[in-house]
Every structure is written in C-alpha cells, then in structure tokens.
Amino acid sequence: MKKLINGVDNIVDEMLEGMVAAYPQYIRRLDGFDVVVRAGGSKGKVALVSGGGSGHEPAHGGYVGKGMLDGAIAGAVFTSPTPDQVYEAIKAADGGKGVLLVIKNYTGDVMNFEMAADMARDEGIEVEQVITADDVAVENSTWTTGRRGIAGTIFVHKIAGACAEAGGSLADVKRVAEKVIDNVRSMGMAVDACTVPAAGKPSFDLADDEIEIGIGIHGEPGVNREKIGTVNEISDKLLDKIFAEGIYNSGDEVAVMVNGMGGTPLMELFVANKHIKEVLDGKGIKVAKTLVGNYMTSLDMEGFSITLLKVDDELKKLLNAPADTPAFVQV
Amino acid sequence: MATRVYECLKAIGDKIIANKDFLTDLDREIGDADHGVNMARGFQAVIEKVPEDEADIGAALKKTGMTLLSTVGGASGPLYGTAYMEVAKIFAGKDTVNAEDFKLALEAAIAGIQKRGKAEKGEKTMLDALMPAHDAFSEQLASGADLVTALDAACVAANEGVEFTKTIAATKGRASYLGERSIGHQDPGATSATMTLEVIRDFLKG
C-alpha cells in the first residue's frame, strides 16, 4: 500500500484539522469531536446535519456552509460515526428551529443516527430525519437492507439546504428533501478498487480487463463483474438501469451528476458526460443542470457514478439558489 | 488487583484484537473490510476505560457497552453496545455468575440485538450464532448441566451457526447487497460473537 499518510490511526483527525485550517471562513471543529459546523453558527434557521464514514471527501464536511449543511460528522474510514458524535453535531448545529438529519441508507448509519436523534429529542431538540437510497444497483426488496444512499445525497444537501436557508420550516425542509429522494437515482461502477488505509490492501481484485458494475461507495463489491468496454458502453449500462425506474421520460427535466470515485481523471468524467447528454437529448429529456466532478468519493477508487434527478419548478429553483461551502460554490 | 470481570473482558478484548486481521478479511469478502479494525479499536478502549477494580459485573458491562457504542461505529457498535448494555442489566449489583443468570443474559443480548438490528434468525448475522447458542445452553440447563458444560454446548452450537452462515445469503447489513454472491462466506459478526462466547467459556473453566 502506498498512501500519503502519517499513520492509519490519525487520518480522520488530521484531515479535519487540515480542512478547518483551509476553510476557517466556512467551518469550525467541535472541540474533542469529529464534527464540523458552520463557523458563524445557524441561529434562527432549520439546521441540516449529515455525515457518515470518512473516505467520501468532500462529503460531508465540504458541504457545510451557506445554502447547504449546518453540521457534518466524520466517522472512521467507511464506518458510520457513533451516536455520541452525531448527538454533539445535532446540539451544536441546532439554531432553535429544529434539525433535519440526512442519513445514507446503511445499517450502521441508520442505527447510529437514530440513537443520536433519540438522545437529542430527550434534550428537547426537534429532530427529523430522511434516508437517502438512490442506488439502483441494489434491488429494493424486503429481503435486503434496501438501496444504498450514494451520490444522489448531494442533491438532497443542496436542495433541502436551500429551502432551510430561505427560511423553510422543519416540515418544509423535510418535504423537499423527500421529494428529492423520490426523484433521484444513481448507479456506479469501478475500474479498480479502493484501498482502505487500515486494511492495507484493495477491497476487491479486478483483472486488467475487468470492471465491477454496481459498486457502492465503500469498496464493497458490485453486483456484476464483466469485461471492460468503452465509456459510452459502460455509461449506457448504468443509464439503462436508471431509466428502467420509469421516472425519467420524454419531456421531463433533469439534473445530472457525473461523480468521480476519487481516482478517476476529470477528463474521463467529461468524456462520459458528453455521451450522457447525447443520450438524454435523444430521449427528449431536458438537462436543467449538470455537475461533473468528485462529489461523493470512495477513497482512491477508479470509477464513476451517474445520478439523475427529475426536477420541477420548485426543485429547480432550490437547486439554482446560491450556495457557499468549501466544496460547492454557486453564485 | 484486577477483578474477575475485568480479566474476562480483557481476555475477550485480547482475542478480538489478536483476530483483527482475520475478522477484517472475512468482512472484506462480503462487506466493507472493517469489522476487525472497528472491534479491535472498541475493545482497546474497553481495556483502557473499564476500571480494573470494578467488582460489580453489571457496572463493568455497562461501561463496556457505552464504550463500544462510542468507539466502534458502523453497525457493530450499536449492536454489540446494545447487547452489552442489556446484559449489564441482568448482572447489576452482582459479582458472581450463575447458570440461570447467564441464560437470561443470552436472552437479553439476543433481544437487544434484534430490537436494534431488526433481524431474525437465518439472515446471516451474529444472531445465527447467538440464537442456537442460547437454545443449546437452555437445553443443557434444563437437563441439569452446570454452567461450564452448558457453555460448552453453546459454543458448539455457535460454531455450527457460523458454519451455517456460509450456506445462506445475507438479507441484513451490507452483505445483503451481494445477494447470492454472499453464499460461501462466513459472517464476520457471527464469528466475533462465537469468539466472545468461547473466551467466556475458557475463562470460566480456567
């Protein structure tokens, strides 16, 4: 394993210190916790709190700032943060109007965030939650934990964050967050696995000509292993699965995210986007906004995910509202 | 001088820490390659934070549960944390372990894990080790066996449970995303739960 680290034990701590040192105008760290909150606080507005395991940078701390999140918790690499950490984030982010937790659908995340929410409610803080589950690679059935939350979560941060910034009530903010969740779907693939620092070796092994379709964002193997094709062919595969949801039809308007997994050159993401745009044009689906970049990564994994969000006037307005955070600035 | 309960917790911790890579490798096959790393971090904290002279078994286990909850993370943190805290209630104010309490403790641990994880038997989780262990333990107890004999039977059943997890697909937790591809691999949580029971048995024997 070759990594730019000082040791595997202090990575999260050192990362957070480095983030805060880079963006003191946006974020500050809660003393003694792996939590960042807005530098100026969140008084008088509904607060959005999200988080999860580390290794998905810039998620989630990079989205703390005006128009997006109010607090973010960083767990160990690919490991949900613990309830005490989430609880501190809720307390610190609460501006008196209640807190919405944005949780990605993983067994551990849901358990830890729910325990923290219970603790915060005991203290009289109004807490609601939404669970993102946009990954269509995983079949949603009563026999599984349900779909995973992946890159589509960033659209929830952006849109619910804009609603909260505009003075929306906790119920309003939760409603638009759920509207995003209902209309957003993603699917990803890997050319090569990531290496969790503490594990020291790649999470799965792929031959030189193999790819893994339907990977998550934690180095967990995907649903299908196959020979590599062109990026157009691979994008078609991901899009077909997303279109099979039946949500995106001719005449609809969508926001697109072409998300790098951490080790993918932007050049390749743009090549993918060229084709994605052509496919959407061909289907008569209008692109309202496109984001191409590393928004929800998986350490050094090589690969990408495609996310589509169907937007109406309300979602479009919130999506285009200003945001000012370390990782997402929109004027 | 360390109390018996502390020594037992330390023995569990030592076993988990010694098997950090083994448990992580099991998790790499079907999960996200962190079970051993997370549990080892948690038990390192348990060894440091539980007072060596704590004689109240309930108090020591409660501290263990709280520590695991705040250091392990993932799904294992809330599940093991809840299990230890539920078991702590059975042993509150006690400084010895008898067979009847141990049976109640197994029941409490299973109930806590089920409540938190919303899982049933046969979903490729730690319950597939703990539930057969409880059944075997109760059966032995009903036929008049002592604590250690019943625990021996529980450990055999737990190991069979681990073997059973190799034959089924996961329907809970991160391994469930693999569907049928999870068959053939043993569940890391069932494995660490079985290790825990074995350490307790060896400790009570020794």
Interface residues (C-beta under 8 A of the other chain):
Chain A: G53 G75 A76 V77 F78 T79 S80 P81 T82 P83 D84 Q85 Y106 T107 G108 M111 N112 M115 A137 V138 E139 W143 T144 T145 R148 V196 A198 A199 S203 F204 G216 H218 G219 E220 P221 V223
Chain B: T24 R28 G31 D32 A33 D34 V37 N38 R41 L69 S70 T71 V72 G73 G74 A75 S76 G77 P78 L79 R116 G117 T171 K172 G173 R174 S176 Y177 L178 G179 R181
